[in-house]
Amino acid sequence: MAKRNNVIPLAEVRPVQFGQALSERYLSYALSTIMARSLPDVRDGLKPVHRRLLYAMRQLRLDPNSAFKKSARVVGDVIGQYHPHGDQSIYDALVRLAQEFAARYPLIEGQGNFGNIDGDNPAAMRYTEARLTEVAEALLAGIDEDAVDFRPNYDGTAQEPVVLPGGFPNLLANGAAGIAVGMATSIPPHNAGELCDALLHLIRTPNARIETLVDLVKGPDFPTGGMLVEPRESIVEAYKTGRGAFRLRARYEVEQLPRGQYRIIVTEIPYQVQKGRLIERIAEIINVKKLPILEDVHDESAEDVRVVLEPRTGNVPAELLMEQLFKLTDLEIRFPLNLNVLDKDNTPRVMNLREALQAFLDHRREVLVRRSTHRLAEIERRLEILDGYLIAYLNVDKLIKIIREEDEPKPKMIRTFRLSDLQAEAILNMRLRALRRLEEFEIKGEHKKLTSERKDIKALLREETQQWDRISSEVKEIQRKFGAKTELGRRRTELADAPAEVEHAVEDFVEREPITVVCSEKGWIRAAKGHLDEQAAADLKYKEGDGPRFRVHAQSTDKILVFATNGRFYTLGADKLPSARGHGEPLRLMIELGNEQDIVQLEVLQGGRKFLVASDAGRGFIVPEDEVVAQTRNGKQILNLSGNEKAQAFAIVPEDADSVAALSEGRKLLIFPLEQVPEMGRGRGVLLQRSKADRLADAQTFRLAQGLPWGNRLISAEELKFWRGERAQAGRMPEKGWPRARRFKG
């Protein structure tokens, strides 16, 4: 029998607890996600995929002045050398760095279709082209001068930078967002000019207060503009703790029209809000009449955003309309701040504003020292070579003789003229034309210049004050190139005071017109224009298997009361009901009504009336109409229930009513005085009709002298004399010929 090569020897099998193995592997996954995928580095503000993209593009020489190259070429190099992940995820990262509406200071300049603010996808990578921007160039400046550490790539065939030199405050300028395991980060973009002001102040005053820094960094500056309406106290607190949120609104202007009309033009929308979905949401609000004062919305955007909102009437203040839209749509958002980053030791932690700025300055100082040390070593090497050249000029004839006569001239030259190995090698590699007299003067001039530079660099490395002066100069250069005086650097998000409360309510401006509220057996509700008669109501269409149940005449300014089997009253605005042109909407979507609950009664709120409510257990009471109005979707609990009880009966109490009729499911009828039923605001009530197994089917109030309306018949007081009794009795069966319905109405 052939031996199997894939059998593991028993000695190599180690027993391991499943929980221990799982925790070890999950910890490895979590650390990988945190450090190699989701959180940015505080020094250059980049995640690994972004850093590798920029470095790969630099290796392809895609600087701002070069020609564009296909995005597919860039993605291929990144996958092949640095980032062995899916090409689509890498291309998505590249696209985001190039989108002007996503990145405050784009790091990549794109050519082709890179998507738009409507949410449309970019073209495939084979169709688009890319190159670096000046901002990316600033981030990469000095990377070949030993400014940062390098490490082997994933397969050990190349080297990649651990972090970029970061000559631009990218973390706060462009922001970041990511979700790791057990932690997340969310950093809004800021204005680079303001960040430079704060950096310069921090260099002068290392222990600067957060309040002072907020005077310089006034708040986020989003690429899509908008209005920041967060109070200063909240902004300061967010920057102190590294956690908080910023209230951002769309920018709009009011365009006056003839005859007192106007329309609202939205010119800037909040950051990361897709314009297409925003318009769909506004259109949905109009269709379901959640905002009846808004007539229409349409998009007139070209390169700039222009969303037109048309109010139903010019009497509605524009501020009121916009306040309602801010509440109902993403025209207002709260952008979170969670300054959770990796520090220089690769440890995730939440920093405040000063710590994040100081980390950038410390990194710039380290880069300055490393670049200066690298430059000093290059100068020392060059000066050593130049010293050898000067010796060669002074001893040209001897050198030529040694080179011509010696088989190995290099050792002889070193012994004769006391040269170093580097100097001897440089002299041997010198061209004959370099032995001209003119070259000697040039070498002496270069020697003098490098000697002076070496002196300056040594002084820079000795003096910390000079280092911070140099960093200040670099920050000022960043401010000159990308500050407020440039088109890219001007502040786009305007800071405004928190909005004041609007005095009027939306209901004050709803146009009053007659409507008919229709609710089907399965709870689909809608509002038809006008007061429909029987014939017009019969023409209404219902879903298959559904039919009519409630139909009430109302005005568009009315409130609709809904009493449900859970004993709760709900209140709906008639102006917010969907149009009767369709089948309407399920009432359960408008109020918090469970699928196991049903509607008992639907009425128009009039005020001042009284209702009789009762459960199927026969308990009930009278409640004033003004007590049942609910303010929220959850409704207002009026009739308390226990066990499997449910609300069963509802009746309007006429002013002249003096009696109550209670009817059980077994068709037992009881008539008793109305004065025996208490008036309450909430509770279980008193027992109206007693029965051990029978349940209450319906209850009605009426004036005894006028008789009891039951179905299509009016039963006189004389006929009712044998059914009159006291509250909480069982009642008697009706006579033959009386209605057999278990409800007094319908």
LINJO-V804626 format. One record per helix or strand of 2 or more residues. SS is the DSSP state (helix for helix, strand for strand). FROM is the first residue (numbers start at 1). TO is the last residue. Records with the same first field share a line. If there is no record, write none. Layout:
SS = FROM-TO  FROM-TO
This chain:
helix = 10-12  18-38  48-59  71-81  87-98  134-140  170-174  192-204  210-216  232-241  275-287  318-328  353-394  396-405  409-417  421-428  432-435  437-462  464-482  506-509  534-538  574-576  587-589  625-627  674-676  704-706  721-723
strand = 69-70  108-111  129-132  150-152  159-161  176-179  184-187  227-228  243-249  251-256  262-268  294-299  307-311  332-338  340-342  348-350  494-495  514-520  524-529  548-555  559-564  568-573  585-586  599-604  610-615  619-624  636-637  647-652  659-664  668-673  686-687  696-702  708-710  713-715  732-733
